[in-house]
Amino acid sequence: MTERWRFRYEGGEGAPSSSTDFPTQADAESWFAGEWSDLAEQGVTAVTLLHEDAEVYGPMPLDPA
């Protein structure tokens, strides 16, 4: 069975509810590092990292402090 890592998005009307699946936590975090500002521009206000259906961490706010 392949592991499934993904992000759940919060906030923003019309924003997707979850991202693409990733095979590892490192892959998911690498993708997020390059995409968080685009997600924020799309109205996503926070993300939570999930492993399968379990929350790993989050919600993490996307506002640039």
C-alpha positions as CSV (number, residue, x, y, z in Angstrom):
1,M,0.0,0.0,0.0
2,T,1.3,3.4,-1.0
3,E,1.5,6.1,1.7
4,R,-0.6,9.2,1.2
5,W,0.5,12.7,2.3
6,R,-1.6,15.7,1.4
7,F,-2.6,19.1,2.6
8,R,-6.1,20.2,3.6
9,Y,-6.8,23.8,2.7
10,E,-8.9,26.2,4.8
11,G,-10.7,29.4,3.9
12,G,-11.1,31.1,0.6
13,E,-14.2,30.7,-1.4
14,G,-13.6,28.5,-4.4
15,A,-10.3,27.2,-3.1
16,P,-9.7,23.5,-3.4
17,S,-10.3,21.4,-0.2
18,S,-7.1,19.3,-0.6
19,S,-4.0,19.1,-2.6
20,T,-2.4,16.3,-4.7
21,D,-1.3,13.2,-2.9
22,F,2.4,12.8,-2.3
23,P,4.4,9.6,-1.5
24,T,6.5,11.1,1.3
25,Q,6.3,13.9,3.9
26,A,9.4,15.4,2.4
27,D,7.8,15.6,-1.1
28,A,4.6,17.2,0.4
29,E,6.7,19.8,2.3
30,S,8.9,20.5,-0.7
31,W,5.8,21.2,-2.9
32,F,4.3,23.4,-0.2
33,A,7.5,25.4,0.2
34,G,7.2,26.5,-3.5
35,E,3.4,26.9,-3.6
36,W,2.3,28.5,-0.3
37,S,2.2,32.1,-1.7
38,D,0.1,31.0,-4.7
39,L,-2.3,29.3,-2.4
40,A,-2.5,32.4,-0.3
41,E,-3.3,34.5,-3.4
42,Q,-6.1,32.0,-4.2
43,G,-7.7,32.8,-0.9
44,V,-6.4,29.8,1.2
45,T,-5.9,31.1,4.7
46,A,-4.3,28.0,6.4
47,V,-3.2,24.4,5.6
48,T,-3.0,21.2,7.6
49,L,-0.6,18.3,6.6
50,L,-2.3,14.9,6.7
51,H,-0.8,11.5,6.6
52,E,-3.5,9.2,5.3
53,D,-6.4,10.8,7.3
54,A,-4.4,11.7,10.5
55,E,-3.4,15.3,11.1
56,V,0.4,15.7,11.4
57,Y,0.5,19.4,12.0
58,G,-1.5,22.5,11.3
59,P,-3.4,24.4,10.7
60,M,-0.6,26.7,9.5
61,P,-1.7,30.2,8.6
62,L,-0.5,31.5,5.2
63,D,-0.4,35.2,6.0
64,P,3.2,36.4,5.4
65,A,4.2,37.6,8.9
